[in-house]
Amino acid sequence: MRKLKLSILDQSVIRPGGNAKDAINETVATVKLAEELGYSRFWVSEHHNSALIAGSTPEVLMVKLADATNAIRIGSGGIMLPNHSALKVVENFRMLEVLFPNRIDLGIGRAPGTDRITSSILNPSNDFSEASYLQQLEYMQHFFKDTAATKYGSLLATPRATTIPSQWILSSSGSSSLIAAKFGMGLSIAKFINGLVIPQVAETYRKNFKPSAENTVPQVIVAVQVVCAETEEKANQMRKFIDFVFVQFEKGNFNDFKDGNFIKNYGFSPFEQQIIERNKGRIISGTTDDVKEQLIKLSNDFETDEIMITSMSVDYEARRKSFELLANAFELKHIT
């Protein structure tokens, strides 16, 4: 069995009855725990126009997280590039790299992280085309390497940094894996978004990978929702919250969430059960031994030595315990 590295994707979920301040404080507490337990990376996401998720500006939150820790890699999971100017993204991440050299990951996504109307307001020039996305990625490489220029002269992304953030393409399908391969970037496969994504996505990436100055060999992370508890009953309770959220999202509800007691007693309709069944590949849940077995299988299927865990929970202490159980199960190197 390959030695598995575990990482965390935190979406700063606002629990029922909580607020954005609570959610961000929990994210900061979680990154400290992750470093203590020996997790490899800690990424934060970009979402907009949702009352459930406080994480809208990963590049800002990353400053706080990196400053609160010492060694764990801090990253975006991800920056939704079509929402932004390529130049501004590079300036943000060069600043992060200056402040925290060799600790920054730039995870890049193509999805809006919201609805199309909100995305078009975030960036009125966004035409949602793959050609524009590829052009932005090209521009980013020039800005990072100080080779950007217009007919009026060179164009620098400041501050200039001696190092470049590790760059990753977020993918839930085959097309983005080819983009990661073309640019010689790492590939983070979002199984927590598309539970039906297959190992051939990673295989296609490896076969088409073109080495870059930053990555001489292909790198693959698989990200999945994980709930781990000491009992099956507790794991099922935690999983029900995730199932409830996924059902609400598919029904177009991004804002009106009930309290934890309502969700605990909620009965899913036959239609909602179909949604849950369709999404079951996005979640791994159970007791420690069961979850460990499933994660090892996932690692073997995708031939990766790194799994990124994301975990929504109405119970923050249960979520912390889940991370602790997994760290112990995989014998991560605890920082004392």
C-alpha angles and dihedrals in degrees: 000000000000116000105258123220117206127207135177134233110198119194096185092238115197106228119221107278092018134097141221093272090055091048094051092045088053090050091053091047090048095053090053090050091047092054092046092051095048104254113161103221140011117204130183128204140231117233131157139195095017125118089203099063125054095185105100101133112041093172089061097042091048090066091059093044096048091046091051092054139046113211115002113108113251121207152157118259076206157343105202095223100199088061091062149047111261090223093054092048090054092047090051093050094042087056090050090049091050091050096042109019119203093004102086128099121192108205110188127200135185099205116095096238086225141032120311095250092057091044092053089052092049089054114012091191093059109120094175092232127143090226091060091047092052090048090053090051090051091050091050092057091052091049092049091049097042092240098117117119143157128204086272095059143276122339118210127201104218142249093040111222131199091222134048123224116250105262125217133179114220112220138179094170143036099264095064091048089062090051091053089049093049094053096040092241130142118265122229110191112210103214088157086068100037111029090183096061109127134216090250087078089067091042092053090050093052094047092052099037116134113198117240132195089262099041121035093172132035118266124200132191123181116207120201140162108259131188118181124178140163092247134036090232092057092045090052091050091052093045091053090065091055091046089050092051093048090050092051092049092051089050090054096253110134100153118030105078124164128222125277094260091054091052092046091057097036118123116212117226121231089259091052090048087058089054090050091050091050091051099044093104089064093065136059115191142162142079122331098268093046094048092046091053092049093048092049089051090049090050092050094046092054094033093232132136095206130069122184115210126207120182130183115196139167087212112063095190090053089051091052090048090052091057091047093051091051093047090053093044093054094037095236115189106264118212111229 
